[in-house]
Amino acid sequence: MKTMLNGATFSYWERKHFFDSCDAIVIGAGIVGYSTALHFKRSNPNAKVLILERGLLPSGASSKNAGFACFGSPTELADDLQRFDVTTVWDTVALRLEGLRYLEEIIGGKNMDLQTNGSWDLIRKDENDIQREILEQLPDFNAALEKISGEKNVYSWDDQVNAKFGFQGVSGGFNNRLEGQIDTSKMNAVYYQRVIDAGISVLFGVSANTITSGVNEVVVDTNLGEIKAGKVAICTNGFAKQFLPEDDIAPARAQVLITNPIKSLPFEGTFHYQKGYYYFRNINGRVLLGGGRNLDFEGETTTDIATSDQIQSALHALLEEVILPETPFTIEHTWAGVMGVGDTKKPIVKELHHHVFCGVRLGGMGVAIGSLVGKQVAQMME
């Protein structure tokens, strides 16, 4: 174990400002980490709060996601209702809706370029059975969502998507008029500024290796040495398994690509395809497309932030055959992010050890529920 305070790397001023007498350390500079730190600081204005982030930028999905402001597509709901009880499914939807509204309250819709253009859950021409089953359930979905949101007829069937958007091989799509999209980078920039303005320090390039809780303090051993605090919050989501080895949580890599700017791109909005395993949207005249994890679940259960030929080829084929069948395009950039998933869609928010807490396993819904999860973690730390 290294001891940071005895090293010659840091000056007296640096040690005093960043490391001495920390009241709380938050591990992970993503949505949950920022929210946790902000809420703890608001309740404890004199507290010294430090956020540690392993990467030069946030390492998880918070800055690498597709920017979907979504809470539940019909195919996902139908699938979930076969796996979970009705109350659990709609409680999950309610949490996501509440979380999206709370994110907008914290960041501001304009600040993150929130656009409520609606979403479409696309149904292929060979998925007639799925289409028929969901059409039968649509009145129930709308009734349940009206109770939660106060909005009538949120879901509807749209059989004109090919004509409107130029898709190929799609019979139509279930429209959700309340879903939207954000600019992920703008959201993160505002979150970071909120944190800095609150007097919270953020250190990038610092990896937490182990956490040891004592009677009066918690010791975080990092790549730079030991840092001590009164309390620690683990907000690393897909990277949290090292701290929660016995819990039902696993990394889930999501691969993404983005095209060159396309003149007169024929659609605006967010789209789900094959039960949400693929998803795409417009952004600055480009198509952003991600997914394909279902092609290689084992290979994508990893924290390795890289792309694979298998999935990138599938994404390219989907662009070529379904999304832009008549439009030339080039792939300008590819990347990957890591989510935290489990057998249930409920996040893990709990006290792990004495003065050590966590908010992880967001199930690919970090944009929707991350801010609320952070608030819950901060409340638990009180």
C-alpha positions in Angstrom: 0.0 0.0 0.0 1.3 3.4 -0.9 0.8 6.5 1.2 0.1 9.6 -0.8 0.7 12.1 2.0 4.3 11.0 2.5 5.2 11.2 -1.2 7.1 14.1 -2.8 4.7 14.2 -5.8 2.3 16.7 -4.3 2.9 20.0 -2.7 1.6 21.0 0.7 -1.0 23.1 -1.1 -2.2 20.3 -3.2 -2.4 17.8 -0.4 -4.3 20.3 1.8 -6.7 21.3 -1.0 -7.5 17.9 -2.5 -6.6 15.1 -0.1 -6.5 16.1 3.6 -9.7 15.6 5.7 -12.0 14.5 2.9 -15.6 14.1 4.2 -16.7 12.1 1.2 -15.0 10.5 -1.9 -17.2 9.6 -4.9 -15.6 7.1 -7.3 -16.8 7.7 -10.8 -17.3 11.0 -12.7 -20.5 10.0 -14.6 -24.1 10.9 -14.1 -24.5 9.0 -10.9 -21.2 10.2 -9.4 -21.9 13.8 -10.2 -25.4 13.6 -8.9 -24.2 11.9 -5.7 -21.6 14.5 -5.0 -23.9 17.4 -5.7 -26.7 16.1 -3.5 -24.3 15.3 -0.6 -22.7 18.7 -0.9 -26.1 20.4 -0.9 -27.0 18.7 2.3 -23.5 19.2 3.8 -22.4 22.6 2.4 -19.2 22.7 4.5 -18.2 19.1 3.6 -15.1 18.5 1.5 -16.1 16.2 -1.4 -13.7 14.7 -3.9 -14.6 12.8 -7.1 -12.1 10.3 -8.5 -12.3 9.2 -12.1 -10.1 6.5 -13.6 -10.1 8.0 -17.1 -9.0 11.3 -18.6 -12.7 11.6 -19.4 -15.6 9.6 -17.8 -14.8 6.0 -18.5 -18.3 4.5 -18.4 -21.4 5.1 -20.5 -22.2 8.6 -19.2 -20.2 10.3 -21.9 -20.4 7.5 -24.5 -24.1 6.8 -24.7 -26.4 7.5 -27.6 -28.2 10.4 -25.9 -31.6 8.8 -25.8 -34.2 10.3 -23.4 -36.2 7.1 -23.3 -38.3 5.3 -20.7 -39.9 2.3 -22.4 -40.7 1.0 -25.9 -43.6 -1.3 -26.5 -41.5 -4.3 -27.4 -39.5 -3.9 -24.3 -42.6 -3.6 -22.2 -44.1 -6.7 -23.8 -40.9 -8.6 -23.1 -40.7 -7.4 -19.5 -44.3 -8.3 -18.8 -43.4 -11.9 -19.6 -40.4 -11.8 -17.2 -41.6 -9.6 -14.3 -44.9 -8.8 -12.5 -47.0 -5.9 -13.8 -46.2 -3.6 -10.8 -42.5 -4.0 -11.2 -42.6 -3.2 -14.9 -44.6 0.0 -14.5 -42.7 1.0 -11.4 -39.6 0.9 -13.6 -41.2 3.0 -16.2 -42.3 5.5 -13.6 -38.8 5.7 -12.2 -37.4 6.4 -15.6 -39.9 9.2 -16.3 -39.3 10.8 -13.0 -35.6 10.5 -13.6 -35.8 12.2 -17.0 -37.8 15.1 -15.5 -35.3 15.4 -12.7 -32.3 15.4 -15.1 -34.0 18.2 -17.0 -34.6 20.1 -13.7 -30.9 19.8 -12.8 -29.3 20.5 -16.2 -32.0 22.4 -18.1 -33.5 21.1 -21.3 -32.0 23.8 -23.5 -28.6 23.3 -21.9 -28.4 19.7 -23.0 -30.3 20.3 -26.3 -33.3 18.2 -25.3 -35.5 17.6 -28.3 -38.8 15.7 -27.9 -39.1 14.4 -31.4 -40.6 11.1 -30.4 -39.4 7.6 -30.9 -40.3 4.7 -33.1 -40.1 1.0 -32.1 -39.6 -0.4 -35.5 -41.2 -3.7 -36.5 -39.7 -5.7 -39.4 -42.0 -7.2 -42.1 -41.2 -10.7 -40.7 -42.4 -9.8 -37.2 -46.1 -9.8 -37.8 -46.8 -11.9 -34.7 -45.0 -9.3 -32.5 -46.9 -6.5 -34.2 -50.2 -8.2 -33.6 -49.5 -9.0 -30.0 -48.4 -5.5 -29.1 -51.3 -3.9 -31.0 -53.6 -5.9 -28.7 -51.7 -4.7 -25.6 -51.4 -1.0 -26.7 -54.7 0.2 -25.0 -53.4 -1.3 -21.7 -50.0 0.3 -22.2 -51.6 3.7 -22.8 -53.9 3.4 -19.8 -51.0 2.5 -17.5 -48.8 5.3 -18.8 -51.6 7.8 -18.5 -51.8 7.0 -14.8 -48.1 7.6 -14.5 -47.6 10.6 -16.7 -51.1 12.2 -17.0 -50.6 12.0 -20.8 -53.2 10.3 -23.0 -52.4 8.0 -26.0 -48.6 8.1 -25.7 -48.2 5.0 -27.9 -49.6 4.6 -31.4 -49.0 2.5 -34.4 -47.4 4.3 -37.4 -47.5 2.3 -40.7 -46.0 5.2 -42.7 -42.4 5.0 -41.4 -41.0 3.6 -44.7 -42.7 6.4 -46.7 -41.7 9.1 -44.3 -38.2 8.1 -43.4 -37.0 6.0 -46.4 -36.5 2.7 -44.4 -36.4 -0.7 -46.1 -38.0 -3.9 -44.8 -40.0 -2.3 -42.0 -43.8 -2.7 -41.8 -44.1 0.2 -39.4 -43.3 1.3 -35.9 -44.9 2.0 -32.5 -44.5 5.7 -31.9 -43.9 7.1 -28.4 -44.5 10.8 -28.6 -42.9 11.6 -25.2 -39.4 10.2 -25.8 -36.6 12.4 -27.1 -32.9 12.9 -27.4 -30.2 15.0 -25.8 -26.6 16.0 -26.6 -24.6 13.8 -24.3 -21.5 16.0 -24.3 -23.5 19.1 -23.4 -25.2 17.3 -20.6 -21.9 16.2 -19.1 -20.3 19.6 -19.5 -23.1 21.2 -17.5 -23.1 18.5 -14.9 -19.3 19.0 -14.5 -19.8 22.8 -14.2 -22.5 22.3 -11.6 -20.1 20.2 -9.6 -17.2 22.6 -9.8 -19.5 25.6 -8.9 -20.6 23.7 -5.8 -17.0 23.5 -4.6 -16.4 19.9 -5.3 -13.0 18.7 -6.6 -12.7 16.3 -9.5 -9.5 14.3 -10.2 -9.2 12.5 -13.5 -6.7 9.7 -14.1 -7.1 8.2 -10.6 -8.1 4.6 -10.4 -9.5 3.2 -7.2 -8.1 -0.3 -6.6 -9.4 -1.3 -3.1 -11.6 0.2 -0.5 -11.0 -0.5 3.2 -13.6 0.7 5.8 -12.5 1.3 9.4 -14.3 2.6 12.4 -14.0 6.3 11.7 -12.6 6.5 8.1 -12.5 4.7 4.8 -9.2 4.2 2.9 -9.2 4.2 -0.9 -6.1 2.7 -2.4 -5.5 4.3 -5.8 -2.8 4.2 -8.5 -1.4 7.3 -6.8 -1.6 6.0 -3.2 -4.0 6.1 -0.3 -6.7 8.7 0.1 -8.8 8.7 3.3 -12.3 10.0 3.8 -15.2 9.8 6.2 -17.5 8.2 3.6 -17.1 6.7 0.1 -19.7 6.2 -2.7 -19.0 3.8 -5.5 -20.6 5.1 -8.7 -18.8 3.1 -11.4 -21.8 1.1 -12.8 -20.4 -1.3 -15.4 -16.9 -1.3 -13.7 -18.3 -2.0 -10.2 -17.9 -5.8 -10.1 -14.5 -5.4 -8.4 -16.2 -3.8 -5.5 -19.3 -6.0 -5.5 -18.0 -9.5 -6.3 -21.1 -11.2 -4.8 -23.7 -9.0 -6.4 -25.7 -9.6 -9.6 -23.9 -7.1 -11.8 -22.0 -7.5 -15.0 -20.4 -5.2 -17.5 -22.2 -4.9 -20.9 -20.4 -3.3 -23.7 -22.3 -1.2 -26.2 -20.8 -0.4 -29.6 -21.7 2.7 -31.6 -20.9 4.3 -34.9 -21.6 7.6 -36.5 -21.8 8.5 -40.2 -20.6 11.5 -42.1 -23.1 14.4 -42.4 -25.8 13.4 -44.9 -27.6 16.0 -46.9 -31.3 16.1 -46.3 -31.3 13.3 -43.8 -35.0 12.1 -44.0 -35.7 11.5 -40.3 -35.5 13.1 -36.9 -36.1 11.2 -33.7 -34.9 8.1 -32.0 -35.5 4.6 -33.2 -35.4 1.1 -31.7 -35.0 -2.0 -33.8 -35.2 -5.7 -32.9 -36.6 -5.2 -29.4 -34.1 -2.4 -28.7 -31.0 -4.4 -29.3 -30.3 -1.8 -32.1 -31.0 1.9 -31.7 -30.3 4.9 -33.9 -31.0 8.6 -34.1 -30.2 11.8 -36.0 -27.5 14.1 -34.7 -26.1 17.1 -36.6 -27.2 15.7 -39.9 -25.6 12.4 -39.2 -26.9 8.9 -38.2 -25.7 7.6 -34.9 -26.3 3.8 -34.6 -25.5 1.4 -31.8 -26.3 -2.0 -30.5 -25.7 -5.6 -31.7 -24.8 -6.9 -28.3 -27.2 -9.8 -28.8 -24.9 -11.2 -31.5 -22.2 -11.9 -28.9 -23.4 -11.6 -25.3 -20.4 -13.4 -24.0 -17.9 -11.3 -25.9 -19.7 -8.1 -24.9 -19.7 -8.9 -21.2 -16.4 -7.0 -20.8 -15.0 -3.7 -19.6 -12.7 -3.5 -22.6 -13.6 -0.3 -24.3 -13.0 -1.4 -27.9 -15.1 -2.3 -30.9 -15.3 -5.7 -32.7 -15.5 -6.5 -36.4 -18.5 -8.7 -35.9 -20.7 -6.1 -34.4 -19.4 -3.2 -36.4 -20.1 -5.2 -39.6 -23.7 -5.9 -38.4 -24.2 -2.2 -37.7 -22.9 -1.2 -41.1 -25.2 -3.8 -42.8 -28.2 -2.4 -40.9 -27.4 1.1 -42.2 -27.0 -0.2 -45.7 -30.0 -2.5 -45.9 -32.6 -0.9 -43.6 -31.8 2.7 -42.5 -30.2 4.3 -45.5 -30.9 1.8 -48.4 -30.8 4.5 -51.1 -28.3 6.9 -49.5 -24.5 6.8 -49.9 -22.7 7.2 -46.5 -19.4 6.7 -44.9 -18.6 5.7 -41.3 -16.7 8.6 -39.7 -16.2 7.2 -36.2 -16.8 4.2 -34.0 -16.6 3.8 -30.2 -17.8 1.7 -27.3 -19.1 2.3 -23.8 -19.7 0.0 -20.8 -23.1 -0.3 -19.0 -23.9 -2.2 -15.8 -26.6 -4.9 -16.1 -28.1 -7.8 -14.1 -31.0 -10.2 -14.1 -33.3 -7.4 -12.8 -33.7 -3.8 -14.0 -33.7 -2.3 -10.5 -30.4 -0.4 -9.7 -28.3 -1.5 -6.7 -28.4 1.3 -4.1 -27.1 0.2 -0.7 -24.5 0.5 2.0 -21.8 -2.1 1.2 -19.7 -1.8 4.3 -19.4 0.7 7.2 -19.5 4.2 5.5 -19.2 2.7 2.0 -22.1 3.0 -0.3 -22.9 2.3 -4.0 -25.3 3.3 -6.8 -24.7 0.9 -9.7 -26.3 -1.4 -12.2 -28.4 1.1 -14.2 -29.3 -1.4 -16.9 -28.6 0.9 -19.9 -30.9 3.6 -18.5 -28.3 5.9 -16.9 -29.6 9.0 -18.7 -33.1 8.3 -17.4 -32.4 7.2 -13.8 -28.8 8.2 -13.1 -29.6 11.5 -11.4 -32.2 10.0 -9.2 -29.9 7.1 -8.2 -27.2 9.6 -7.2 -29.8 11.5 -5.1 -30.7 8.2 -3.4 -27.0 7.4 -2.7 -26.4 10.8 -1.2 -29.5 10.4 1.1 -28.2 7.1 2.3 -24.8 8.6 3.1 -26.4 11.1 5.6 
